[in-house]
């Protein structure tokens, strides 16, 4: 082998990357989370004291305490009135927040969120048409009435838009749909304020679409509901393209929006 060939081999890109070694507290949190998620530890079951867990894992108490903090923030563990640790099911909004952060870290684009949200929101209206109760319809009606009163207030209307879609998912009577749509929705629907504030008739068109969606549920007309949901989301698509590119990452878009707001 020539010296040149030998040098080339030495400078070639390595086949392997360094192994990331998780800190001990994260390993503790992961181990406990695994047992809760797979059902071996049930909601309400005690998981032991920090001292007991330290003995079982072979780590010091401060390491266990840090792992427990991670699980408490994720909604997987809580402390009862006597400060004992218990397993619990995380509320879906806490799960959604974690997944939303993961989407941001993956630098997903608004095009990806739009495509996924279209499928999930159409599924929500179709299920709601079949299964919504009188109470569900009353909640949606009330949302539409409140939305009409604030149609010129983009911030208030954007909040009611997000609430409307949460109520719609609730009316689907499908908890998987409610869980599945929430992470993307937390990134998708905040853009409504930007669009409503920047597009003529944006607010009135949004309220009109919501009214038609409630009418579809009341009439039990799945085809009409899916049609208006697609129109509603296409309005968002057209409005968003007037203020930004769908292929921008969520993180960059919100950073730019925050910076522009601070400059005002």
C-alpha positions as CSV (number, residue, x, y, z in Angstrom):
1,X,0.0,0.0,0.0
2,X,1.4,3.4,-0.9
3,X,1.7,6.2,1.6
4,X,-1.0,8.2,-0.2
5,X,-3.5,5.3,0.1
6,X,-2.6,4.8,3.7
7,X,-3.2,8.5,4.4
8,X,-6.5,8.4,2.6
9,X,-7.7,5.5,4.8
10,X,-6.8,7.4,7.9
11,X,-8.7,10.5,6.9
12,X,-11.8,8.7,5.6
13,X,-15.1,9.4,7.5
14,X,-15.5,7.0,10.4
15,X,-18.0,4.2,10.1
16,X,-19.3,4.7,13.7
17,X,-20.3,7.6,15.9
18,X,-19.5,8.0,19.6
19,X,-22.1,6.3,21.8
20,X,-24.3,8.7,23.7
21,X,-24.4,7.6,27.3
22,X,-27.6,8.7,29.0
23,X,-27.2,10.2,32.5
24,X,-28.2,7.9,35.4
25,X,-31.3,9.9,36.3
26,X,-32.7,9.5,32.7
27,X,-32.1,5.8,32.9
28,X,-34.1,5.7,36.2
29,X,-36.9,7.7,34.6
30,X,-36.9,5.5,31.4
31,X,-37.1,2.3,33.5
32,X,-40.0,3.5,35.6
33,X,-41.8,4.9,32.5
34,X,-41.5,1.6,30.7
35,X,-43.2,-0.3,33.5
36,X,-46.1,2.3,33.6
37,X,-46.6,2.4,29.9
38,X,-46.6,-1.4,29.4
39,X,-49.1,-1.7,32.3
40,X,-47.0,-3.6,34.8
41,X,-47.4,-0.7,37.2
42,X,-51.1,0.5,37.2
43,X,-52.3,4.0,37.8
44,X,-52.6,4.5,41.5
45,X,-50.0,1.9,42.4
46,X,-47.2,3.0,44.8
47,X,-43.8,2.9,43.3
48,X,-41.8,3.2,46.5
49,X,-39.9,5.9,48.2
50,X,-36.9,7.7,46.8
51,X,-34.7,5.7,49.2
52,X,-36.2,2.4,48.2
53,X,-35.8,3.2,44.5
54,X,-32.2,4.2,45.1
55,X,-31.5,0.8,46.6
56,X,-33.2,-1.0,43.7
57,X,-31.4,0.9,41.0
58,X,-28.1,1.1,42.8
59,X,-27.9,4.8,42.6
60,X,-27.9,7.7,45.1
61,X,-31.1,9.4,46.2
62,X,-30.4,12.7,44.3
63,X,-30.2,10.7,41.1
64,X,-33.6,9.1,41.8
65,X,-35.1,12.5,42.8
66,X,-34.0,14.0,39.4
67,X,-35.5,11.0,37.6
68,X,-38.8,11.4,39.5
69,X,-38.9,15.1,38.6
70,X,-38.8,14.2,34.9
71,X,-41.7,11.8,35.4
72,X,-43.7,14.2,37.4
73,X,-43.3,16.8,34.7
74,X,-44.5,14.2,32.2
75,X,-47.5,13.4,34.3
76,X,-46.5,9.8,34.9
77,X,-46.0,10.1,38.6
78,X,-47.6,12.2,41.3
79,X,-47.2,12.5,45.1
80,X,-50.3,11.9,47.3
81,X,-51.2,13.8,50.4
82,X,-48.6,11.9,52.4
83,X,-45.9,12.7,49.7
84,X,-45.8,9.0,48.6
85,X,-45.0,8.4,45.0
86,X,-47.8,6.9,42.8
87,X,-48.1,6.0,39.2
88,X,-50.7,7.9,37.2
89,X,-51.8,8.3,33.6
90,X,-50.6,11.5,32.1
91,X,-53.2,13.9,30.8
92,X,-53.2,14.0,27.1
93,X,-52.3,17.7,27.0
94,X,-49.0,16.9,28.8
95,X,-48.3,14.1,26.3
96,X,-49.1,16.4,23.5
97,X,-46.7,19.0,24.7
98,X,-43.9,16.5,24.8
99,X,-44.7,15.3,21.3
100,X,-45.1,18.9,20.0
101,X,-41.6,19.6,21.3
102,X,-40.4,16.5,19.5
103,X,-42.0,17.8,16.2
104,X,-40.2,21.1,16.6
105,X,-36.9,19.4,17.3
106,X,-37.3,17.4,14.1
107,X,-37.8,20.7,12.3
108,X,-41.1,19.6,10.7
109,X,-42.6,22.0,8.2
110,X,-46.0,23.5,8.1
111,X,-46.7,21.5,4.9
112,X,-46.2,18.3,6.9
113,X,-48.4,19.6,9.7
114,X,-51.1,20.7,7.2
115,X,-51.2,17.3,5.5
116,X,-51.4,15.4,8.7
117,X,-53.9,17.7,10.3
118,X,-56.2,17.5,7.2
119,X,-56.5,13.8,7.6
120,X,-57.1,14.0,11.4
121,X,-59.6,16.9,11.3
122,X,-61.6,15.2,8.5
123,X,-61.7,12.0,10.5
124,X,-62.9,14.0,13.5
125,X,-65.8,15.6,11.7
126,X,-66.8,12.3,10.1
127,X,-66.9,10.6,13.5
128,X,-68.6,13.6,15.1
129,X,-71.4,13.4,12.5
130,X,-72.0,9.8,13.4
131,X,-71.6,10.1,17.2
132,X,-72.0,13.6,18.5
133,X,-74.5,14.0,21.4
134,X,-76.9,16.9,22.0
135,X,-74.5,18.1,24.6
136,X,-71.6,18.1,22.1
137,X,-73.7,20.1,19.6
138,X,-74.7,22.6,22.3
139,X,-71.0,23.2,23.1
140,X,-70.1,23.7,19.5
141,X,-73.1,26.1,19.0
142,X,-72.0,28.1,22.0
143,X,-68.5,28.4,20.6
144,X,-69.8,29.6,17.2
145,X,-71.9,32.3,19.0
146,X,-69.0,33.5,21.0
147,X,-66.8,33.5,17.8
148,X,-69.3,35.8,16.0
149,X,-69.1,38.3,18.8
150,X,-65.2,38.6,18.5
151,X,-64.9,38.2,14.8
152,X,-62.8,41.4,14.5
153,X,-60.5,40.4,17.4
154,X,-57.9,38.1,15.8
155,X,-56.4,36.9,19.1
156,X,-59.7,36.0,20.8
157,X,-61.0,34.4,17.6
158,X,-57.9,32.3,17.2
159,X,-58.3,31.0,20.8
160,X,-62.0,30.1,20.0
161,X,-60.9,28.4,16.8
162,X,-58.5,26.1,18.7
163,X,-61.3,25.4,21.2
164,X,-63.8,24.6,18.4
165,X,-61.5,21.9,17.0
166,X,-60.9,20.4,20.5
167,X,-64.7,20.3,21.0
168,X,-65.1,18.7,17.6
169,X,-62.6,16.0,18.4
170,X,-64.4,15.4,21.7
171,X,-67.6,15.0,19.7
172,X,-66.0,12.3,17.7
173,X,-66.1,10.1,20.8
174,X,-62.8,8.7,19.7
175,X,-60.0,9.2,22.3
176,X,-57.3,8.0,19.9
177,X,-58.3,10.8,17.5
178,X,-58.2,13.3,20.4
179,X,-54.7,12.2,21.4
180,X,-53.4,11.9,17.8
181,X,-54.5,15.4,16.6
182,X,-53.3,17.4,19.6
183,X,-49.5,17.5,19.2
184,X,-49.8,18.9,15.6
185,X,-52.7,21.1,16.6
186,X,-50.7,22.9,19.2
187,X,-48.3,24.0,16.5
188,X,-50.9,24.4,13.7
189,X,-53.7,26.4,15.2
190,X,-51.6,29.3,16.8
191,X,-51.0,30.4,13.2
192,X,-54.7,31.3,12.9
193,X,-54.1,34.6,14.7
194,X,-51.4,35.6,12.1
195,X,-53.7,34.7,9.2
196,X,-56.9,36.3,10.6
197,X,-55.0,39.5,11.4
198,X,-53.4,39.6,8.0
199,X,-56.2,38.5,5.6
200,X,-59.3,40.4,4.7
201,X,-62.5,38.5,5.7
202,X,-60.3,35.9,7.4
203,X,-62.3,36.0,10.6
204,X,-65.8,35.9,9.0
205,X,-64.8,33.0,6.7
206,X,-63.5,31.0,9.7
207,X,-66.8,31.5,11.6
208,X,-68.8,30.6,8.5
209,X,-66.9,27.3,8.1
210,X,-67.5,26.4,11.8
211,X,-71.2,27.1,11.4
212,X,-71.4,24.8,8.4
213,X,-69.5,22.1,10.3
214,X,-72.0,22.2,13.2
215,X,-74.8,22.1,10.7
216,X,-73.3,19.0,9.2
217,X,-73.3,17.3,12.6
218,X,-76.8,18.4,13.3
219,X,-78.0,17.0,9.9
220,X,-75.8,13.8,10.3
221,X,-74.4,14.6,6.9
222,X,-70.9,13.1,6.7
223,X,-70.2,14.2,3.1
224,X,-71.2,17.8,3.8
225,X,-69.0,17.8,7.0
226,X,-65.9,16.5,5.2
227,X,-66.4,19.0,2.4
228,X,-66.5,22.0,4.7
229,X,-63.6,20.7,6.8
230,X,-61.5,20.6,3.7
231,X,-62.6,24.0,2.6
232,X,-61.8,25.3,6.1
233,X,-58.3,23.9,6.0
234,X,-57.8,25.0,2.4
235,X,-58.6,28.6,3.6
236,X,-55.9,28.2,6.2
237,X,-53.5,26.9,3.4
238,X,-54.2,29.9,1.2
239,X,-53.9,32.4,4.0
240,X,-50.7,30.9,5.3
241,X,-49.0,31.1,1.9
242,X,-49.6,34.8,1.9
243,X,-47.5,35.3,5.0
244,X,-44.9,32.5,4.8
245,X,-43.8,29.4,2.9
246,X,-45.4,26.1,3.9
247,X,-41.9,24.6,3.6
248,X,-40.5,26.7,6.4
249,X,-39.8,24.8,9.6
250,X,-42.2,25.5,12.5
251,X,-39.3,26.6,14.8
252,X,-37.9,29.1,12.3
253,X,-41.4,30.5,11.5
254,X,-42.3,31.1,15.2
255,X,-38.9,32.6,16.0
256,X,-39.3,35.1,13.1
257,X,-42.8,35.9,14.2
258,X,-41.7,36.5,17.8
259,X,-38.8,38.7,16.7
260,X,-41.1,40.8,14.5
261,X,-43.6,41.2,17.3
262,X,-40.9,42.4,19.7
263,X,-39.8,45.0,17.1
264,X,-43.3,46.6,17.0
